[in-house]
Amino acid sequence: MEGPLRSFSKPDQLIWLSVYVVALTWHMTALPVQYYFRHFTLTRGYRLPTHRILLLAAFGFLVALLTGILSHPAYGMSNAVRPGFNYNELWYPDEDGEDVFYADTRSSTMSLYFVWSSLVATTSYLLLPYICYRTVRHFHKKGATVSRRSENMQRQLTRFLKIQTIMPLFVSTGPNIFLFITSALRIDPGILCAIIIDLITLLPIANPILSIWAIKPYRRAIRKLFEKEDTAIRPVFRINNITVGRQSSLTSDSRFSRFGIVLLRATAEILKPFGMRPET
């Protein structure tokens, strides 16, 4: 256990470890919900009803909560299957063992946790390419009937869906399957295990960054946030060869509100080809 939690007691560390498992699993189960929301909105032309969104989100959270609850006894008691054995001799000979949680798959609880968490991650991932395939197929069917602007936006959304389908192979499902196989076959991956766990923690960061990179309006919104504010006098009209102008209103906006305006405009630009408007 690293970071500020190292100063906590071991029972508190175990609780926060379970909270981390809940947060990470919820992010995995939320991805299929996001995919379905986009698929429904883009194929139906209107937003998914709020009660269905809440129902899907609640189901994903319950799955994540169950995973976190199961992780508490799994990490807390797995070393009890080998009483008296010093696990530190395997990987942490210089540690006293107080800040280390071990995952011994000889424990039935740990084995159940590994099977359940791997099943959740794999199922979540398998839903992504299926929903992505249906969305892309819908775009291809409508390709001949939409405008060039709509086709360009659909191409960006398709690229974004494909990126999010491939991404879990490296920061979610792939690392989880690797950990499950090595644990089930009693294989010691060595330092590679720590690298794989670090890759899993990149999932909450990689998802929004790739979203901003793939969707052009959001990419422009972030770029405008760091651009210098325009304070020039802009011409409005001319009367008797005299130019009448006004100063840009952005100078009176705070940086936060300016970002909100830019983000709202980017969202409106995304939804415009589909005949929808963002709620204000």
C-alpha positions in Angstrom: 0.0 0.0 0.0 1.5 3.3 -1.1 0.6 7.0 -0.8 -1.3 8.6 2.1 -3.1 5.3 3.0 0.2 3.9 4.2 -0.3 5.9 7.4 -3.7 4.3 8.0 -4.4 1.2 10.1 -4.5 -2.1 8.1 -8.4 -2.5 8.6 -8.8 1.1 7.2 -6.4 0.3 4.3 -8.5 -2.8 3.5 -11.7 -0.7 3.4 -10.2 1.9 1.1 -8.9 -0.9 -1.1 -12.4 -2.2 -1.4 -13.6 1.3 -2.3 -11.0 1.4 -5.0 -12.2 -1.9 -6.4 -15.8 -0.5 -6.4 -14.7 2.6 -8.3 -12.7 0.7 -10.9 -15.4 -1.9 -11.5 -18.1 0.8 -11.8 -16.1 2.5 -14.5 -16.0 -0.8 -16.4 -19.7 -1.5 -16.0 -20.5 2.1 -17.0 -18.9 1.8 -20.4 -21.6 -0.5 -21.9 -24.2 2.0 -20.5 -22.5 4.9 -22.2 -22.3 2.9 -25.5 -26.0 2.0 -25.3 -26.9 5.6 -24.5 -25.0 6.8 -27.6 -26.5 4.0 -29.8 -30.0 4.8 -28.7 -29.7 8.5 -29.1 -28.0 8.3 -32.6 -30.3 5.6 -34.0 -33.6 6.9 -32.5 -33.1 10.6 -32.8 -34.0 11.3 -29.2 -32.5 10.8 -25.8 -32.8 7.6 -23.7 -35.5 8.1 -21.0 -34.1 9.2 -17.7 -35.6 6.3 -15.7 -33.9 3.8 -18.1 -30.6 5.6 -17.7 -30.9 5.5 -13.9 -31.8 1.8 -14.0 -28.8 0.9 -16.1 -26.5 3.0 -14.0 -27.9 1.5 -10.8 -27.4 -2.0 -12.1 -23.8 -1.3 -13.0 -23.2 0.2 -9.6 -24.7 -2.9 -7.8 -22.3 -5.1 -9.8 -19.4 -2.9 -8.8 -20.6 -2.8 -5.2 -20.8 -6.6 -5.0 -17.3 -6.9 -6.4 -15.9 -4.4 -3.8 -17.7 -6.3 -1.0 -16.2 -9.6 -2.2 -12.7 -8.1 -2.4 -12.7 -7.2 1.3 -12.6 -10.8 2.7 -10.6 -11.9 -0.4 -7.6 -9.6 0.3 -8.1 -9.6 4.1 -8.1 -13.4 4.6 -6.3 -15.0 1.7 -3.0 -15.3 3.5 -4.8 -17.4 6.2 -4.6 -20.5 3.9 -0.9 -20.8 4.7 -0.6 -20.0 8.4 2.9 -19.1 9.5 4.2 -18.6 6.0 6.1 -15.3 5.4 4.8 -14.0 2.1 7.3 -11.2 2.2 10.1 -13.6 1.3 8.5 -13.9 -2.2 8.4 -10.3 -3.3 9.0 -7.8 -0.4 11.8 -9.1 1.7 12.5 -5.6 3.0 8.9 -5.0 4.1 7.4 -5.8 7.4 4.2 -7.0 5.8 2.0 -4.4 7.5 1.3 -2.5 4.3 1.0 -5.4 1.9 -2.2 -7.3 0.9 -1.7 -10.7 -0.7 -3.9 -12.5 -3.2 -3.3 -16.2 -2.7 -5.6 -18.2 -5.0 -5.4 -21.2 -2.7 -8.1 -19.3 -0.8 -11.6 -20.2 -2.1 -12.7 -16.6 -1.4 -9.9 -15.2 -3.4 -10.5 -17.6 -6.2 -14.2 -16.7 -6.3 -13.2 -13.0 -6.3 -10.9 -13.5 -9.3 -13.5 -15.5 -11.2 -16.2 -12.9 -10.5 -14.1 -9.8 -11.3 -12.8 -11.4 -14.5 -16.3 -12.4 -15.6 -17.5 -8.8 -15.0 -14.6 -7.2 -16.9 -14.9 -9.7 -19.8 -18.7 -9.3 -20.1 -18.4 -5.6 -20.0 -15.9 -5.7 -22.8 -17.8 -8.1 -25.0 -20.8 -5.8 -24.9 -18.8 -2.9 -26.3 -17.9 -4.3 -29.7 -21.5 -5.6 -30.1 -23.1 -2.2 -29.5 -20.4 -0.5 -31.5 -21.1 -2.9 -34.4 -24.8 -2.1 -34.4 -24.1 1.6 -34.3 -21.7 1.5 -37.2 -24.0 -0.7 -39.2 -26.8 1.9 -38.6 -24.5 4.6 -39.9 -23.6 2.7 -43.0 -27.3 2.1 -43.8 -28.0 5.8 -43.5 -24.8 6.9 -45.3 -26.5 7.6 -48.6 -29.3 9.8 -47.1 -27.4 12.1 -44.8 -25.6 15.4 -45.5 -21.8 15.7 -45.7 -21.8 17.4 -42.3 -23.7 14.5 -40.7 -21.5 12.0 -42.4 -18.4 13.7 -41.1 -19.8 13.7 -37.5 -20.8 10.1 -37.8 -17.3 9.2 -39.0 -15.9 10.9 -35.8 -18.3 9.1 -33.6 -17.5 5.8 -35.3 -13.8 6.3 -34.8 -14.4 7.2 -31.2 -16.4 4.0 -30.6 -13.7 1.9 -32.2 -11.0 3.5 -30.0 -13.1 2.8 -26.9 -13.5 -0.8 -28.1 -9.8 -1.4 -28.5 -8.7 0.6 -25.4 -10.0 -1.9 -22.8 -7.6 -4.6 -24.3 -4.7 -2.6 -22.9 -6.1 -0.9 -19.7 -9.0 -3.1 -18.6 -10.0 -6.5 -19.9 -6.6 -7.5 -21.2 -4.7 -6.9 -17.9 -7.6 -8.5 -15.9 -7.5 -11.7 -18.0 -3.7 -11.8 -17.7 -4.0 -11.6 -13.9 -6.7 -14.3 -13.9 -4.7 -16.7 -16.1 -1.5 -16.3 -14.1 -3.3 -16.8 -10.8 -5.3 -19.8 -12.0 -2.2 -21.6 -13.4 0.0 -20.6 -10.4 2.4 -18.6 -12.6 4.6 -16.0 -11.1 4.6 -13.0 -13.5 7.1 -11.1 -11.3 7.4 -7.4 -11.9 5.0 -7.7 -14.8 2.2 -8.0 -12.3 2.9 -4.5 -11.0 3.0 -3.1 -14.5 -0.3 -4.7 -15.4 -2.0 -3.3 -12.3 -0.6 0.2 -13.2 -2.2 -0.2 -16.7 -5.5 -1.0 -15.1 -5.4 2.3 -13.1 -5.0 4.2 -16.4 -8.6 3.4 -17.5 -10.3 6.5 -15.9 -7.6 8.7 -17.5 -7.4 7.2 -20.9 -11.2 7.2 -21.6 -11.8 11.0 -21.4 -8.5 11.9 -23.1 -9.3 9.7 -26.1 -12.8 11.1 -26.2 -11.4 14.6 -26.5 -8.9 13.5 -29.1 -11.4 11.7 -31.3 -14.3 14.2 -31.3 -13.3 17.4 -33.1 -15.8 19.8 -31.4 -14.6 18.8 -28.0 -11.0 19.0 -29.1 -11.6 22.5 -30.3 -13.3 23.4 -27.0 -10.3 22.3 -25.0 -8.0 24.2 -27.3 -10.0 27.4 -27.0 -9.8 27.2 -23.2 -6.1 27.8 -23.4 -6.1 30.4 -26.2 -5.7 34.0 -25.5 -8.9 35.9 -25.0 -10.0 38.1 -27.9 -10.4 41.7 -26.7 -10.4 43.4 -30.2 -13.1 45.8 -31.3 -15.1 43.9 -33.9 -16.9 45.8 -36.7 -20.7 45.4 -36.7 -21.9 47.7 -39.5 -21.0 50.9 -41.3 -22.9 54.2 -41.3 -21.7 56.9 -43.7 -18.3 55.3 -44.0 -18.0 55.1 -40.2 -17.5 51.6 -38.7 -19.5 50.9 -35.6 -18.2 48.1 -33.5 -18.3 46.5 -30.0 -15.8 44.8 -27.8 -16.0 41.0 -27.5 -18.1 39.9 -24.6 -15.7 37.2 -23.7 -13.6 39.6 -21.7 -16.2 39.9 -19.0 -16.6 36.1 -18.7 -14.7 34.1 -16.1 -12.5 31.3 -17.4 -14.9 28.7 -16.0 -18.0 30.2 -17.6 -16.1 30.7 -20.9 -15.3 27.0 -20.9 -18.9 26.1 -20.2 -20.1 28.2 -23.1 -17.5 26.7 -25.4 -18.4 23.2 -24.3 -22.1 23.8 -24.8 -21.4 25.1 -28.3 -19.3 22.0 -29.0 -22.2 19.7 -27.8 -24.7 21.7 -30.0 -22.4 21.2 -33.0 -22.3 17.4 -32.4 -26.1 17.1 -32.0 -27.0 19.5 -34.9 -26.6 16.9 -37.7 -29.0 14.6 -35.9 -31.7 17.3 -35.4 -31.2 17.5 -31.6 -30.4 20.3 -29.2 -28.6 20.0 -25.9 -30.6 20.8 -22.8 -29.8 24.1 -21.1 
